């Protein structure tokens, strides 16, 4: 019966947390062992006591503040200073901006929700195929769980009692290698399909984009630098990034 309830709730789209809770309740009722209900409050409060997990909503807050405040678009403008004028430049900008945003958000779902609103319409307007723009944005969002700060690293570090700072440091090189791989694929496709070039920025425009991006770039420096330097825990660093 428990398995049937689990599968039915899962396939009708009930959130997985509620599926697990209801399935557990069904097991307790079917096993006629109501004393297990007493463990529910204990488990709820035990979960709340995990100080390290508080970093996750704080990372989400940082990403939301950046998106609503227009800082995400400033990161895109900053990336255009270096890659905008080459063939397929907007696709390179997409990956580079995703890489910079990954050092702030830490969640692939949150990142693709932000970047799809910024990059996909712009790439389509500049002559890129919408499917290619969507695929590039989705691939770039996969950098978020690897490049620190990663929510998955936080969860794993808390559960496995491993240093979250060490996990963050370990994710830097793989994240950069993934970004390089994406860029190489874009270079090959750009040569084959002759993707459009962007207009070259004037020195004045480039300087303005760089200056405007400084607050955005300072956020990952504050968060990752304070963790790696031993000045703050991931939760404190996330709070500092939000501030």
C-alpha positions in Angstrom: 0.0 0.0 0.0 2.8 2.4 0.9 4.5 1.8 -2.5 1.2 2.5 -4.3 0.6 5.7 -2.4 4.2 6.8 -3.1 3.9 6.2 -6.9 0.5 7.7 -7.2 1.5 10.9 -5.4 4.7 11.1 -7.4 3.1 10.7 -10.8 0.4 13.2 -10.2 3.0 15.9 -9.5 2.9 16.3 -5.7 6.2 17.8 -4.4 8.7 15.1 -3.4 8.9 16.4 0.2 5.2 15.9 0.7 5.3 12.5 -1.1 7.9 11.3 1.4 6.0 12.7 4.3 2.6 11.2 3.3 4.2 7.8 2.5 5.9 7.7 5.9 2.6 8.5 7.6 0.9 5.7 5.5 3.5 3.3 6.7 3.1 4.3 10.3 -0.7 3.8 10.1 -0.5 0.5 8.2 2.1 -0.9 10.7 -0.1 0.2 13.7 2.9 1.8 15.3 1.6 5.3 16.1 4.4 6.0 18.5 6.6 6.8 15.4 4.5 10.0 14.9 6.4 11.4 17.9 9.6 11.4 15.9 8.1 13.9 13.3 8.6 17.1 15.5 12.1 15.9 16.5 13.1 15.4 12.8 11.6 18.8 11.8 13.6 20.7 14.4 16.7 18.5 13.9 16.7 19.6 10.2 16.4 23.3 11.2 19.4 23.0 13.5 21.7 22.4 10.5 23.5 25.7 10.5 25.4 25.0 7.3 22.2 24.5 5.3 21.2 28.1 6.0 23.7 29.1 3.3 21.3 27.7 0.7 18.4 30.3 1.1 21.0 33.0 1.5 22.7 32.1 -1.9 19.2 32.1 -3.4 18.6 35.6 -1.9 21.9 36.8 -3.5 20.9 35.6 -6.9 17.4 37.1 -6.6 18.8 40.5 -5.5 21.3 40.5 -8.4 18.6 39.7 -10.9 16.1 42.2 -9.7 18.7 44.9 -9.3 20.0 44.5 -12.9 23.4 43.2 -11.9 23.0 40.1 -14.1 22.8 42.3 -17.2 25.9 44.1 -16.0 27.8 40.8 -16.0 26.6 40.2 -19.6 27.8 43.7 -20.5 31.2 43.0 -18.8 31.6 39.8 -20.8 30.9 41.6 -24.0 34.0 43.8 -23.5 36.2 40.7 -24.1 34.2 38.5 -26.4 31.6 40.6 -28.1 33.3 41.3 -31.4 34.4 37.8 -32.5 32.2 35.4 -34.5 29.6 33.9 -32.3 30.5 36.4 -29.7 27.0 36.4 -28.0 27.3 32.7 -27.5 30.7 33.1 -25.8 29.2 35.9 -23.7 26.4 33.5 -22.6 28.9 31.0 -21.3 31.2 33.6 -19.7 28.3 35.3 -18.0 26.9 32.0 -16.8 30.4 31.2 -15.4 30.4 34.5 -13.4 26.8 34.1 -12.3 27.6 30.5 -11.2 30.1 32.0 -8.7 27.2 33.7 -7.0 24.0 31.7 -7.4 25.0 28.1 -6.8 21.9 26.5 -8.3 21.4 25.4 -12.0 17.7 25.8 -11.8 17.9 29.3 -10.5 20.6 30.3 -12.9 18.8 29.0 -16.0 15.7 30.8 -14.9 17.6 34.1 -14.8 19.8 33.6 -17.9 17.0 32.4 -20.1 15.2 35.7 -19.7 18.4 37.7 -20.4 20.3 35.7 -23.1 17.8 33.7 -25.2 15.7 36.6 -26.5 18.8 38.7 -27.1 20.6 35.8 -29.1 17.4 35.2 -31.1 17.1 38.9 -31.9 20.7 38.9 -33.1 20.1 36.1 -35.6 20.9 32.9 -33.6 18.6 29.9 -33.8 16.4 29.8 -30.7 17.1 26.1 -30.1 20.9 26.9 -30.1 20.4 29.9 -27.8 18.3 27.7 -25.4 20.8 24.8 -25.4 23.8 27.2 -24.8 22.0 28.8 -21.9 21.0 25.4 -20.4 24.6 24.1 -20.8 26.0 27.2 -19.2 23.7 26.8 -16.2 25.3 23.4 -15.5 28.3 25.3 -14.3 26.4 26.5 -11.2 26.5 23.1 -9.3 30.3 22.9 -9.9 31.8 26.3 -9.7 31.6 27.5 -6.0 29.5 28.4 -4.2 27.5 25.3 -5.0 24.3 24.3 -3.1 25.0 20.7 -3.8 28.4 21.0 -2.2 26.8 22.7 0.8 24.3 19.8 1.2 27.0 17.1 0.7 29.4 18.8 3.1 26.8 19.1 5.8 25.6 15.5 5.5 29.0 14.0 5.1 30.7 16.2 7.6 33.3 17.4 5.0 34.8 20.9 4.8 32.6 22.9 2.5 35.5 25.3 1.9 37.6 22.4 0.6 34.7 21.2 -1.7 34.4 24.8 -3.1 38.1 24.9 -3.9 37.9 21.4 -5.5 35.1 22.6 -7.8 37.0 25.5 -9.4 39.2 23.6 -11.9 36.4 21.2 -13.1 34.1 24.2 -13.6 36.7 26.0 -15.6 37.3 22.9 -17.7 33.6 22.5 -18.4 33.5 26.2 -19.5 36.4 25.7 -21.8 34.7 22.6 -23.3 31.5 24.6 -24.0 33.6 27.4 -25.6 35.4 24.9 -27.9 32.1 23.5 -29.1 30.8 27.0 -29.8 33.9 27.8 -31.7 33.4 24.8 -34.0 29.7 25.5 -34.5 30.4 29.1 -35.1 32.9 28.2 -37.9 30.4 25.8 -39.5 27.3 28.0 -39.3 29.0 31.4 -39.5 27.3 32.9 -36.5 27.0 36.7 -36.5 29.5 39.1 -34.9 28.6 41.9 -32.5 29.7 45.4 -33.1 33.1 46.3 -31.5 32.7 48.4 -28.4 34.4 51.8 -28.2 36.9 52.3 -25.4 34.4 54.6 -23.7 31.7 51.9 -23.8 34.1 49.2 -22.7 35.2 51.3 -19.7 31.7 52.0 -18.7 30.7 48.3 -18.8 33.8 47.4 -16.7 33.1 50.1 -14.1 29.3 49.2 -13.9 30.2 45.5 -13.3 32.5 46.1 -10.3 29.7 45.7 -7.7 28.6 42.4 -9.4 32.2 41.1 -9.5 32.8 42.0 -5.9 30.1 39.6 -4.7 31.9 36.3 -5.5 35.2 37.8 -4.3 33.6 38.5 -0.9 31.9 35.1 -0.6 34.6 32.8 -2.0 37.5 34.8 -0.7 36.2 34.9 2.8 35.6 31.1 2.8 38.9 30.1 1.3 40.7 32.5 3.5 39.1 31.1 6.6 37.5 34.4 7.5 33.9 33.1 7.4 31.8 30.0 7.2 29.8 29.4 4.0 26.6 30.7 5.8 28.4 33.8 7.0 29.9 34.4 3.5 26.5 34.0 1.9 25.0 36.6 4.3 27.9 38.9 3.5 27.3 38.5 -0.2 23.7 39.4 0.2 24.6 42.5 2.2 
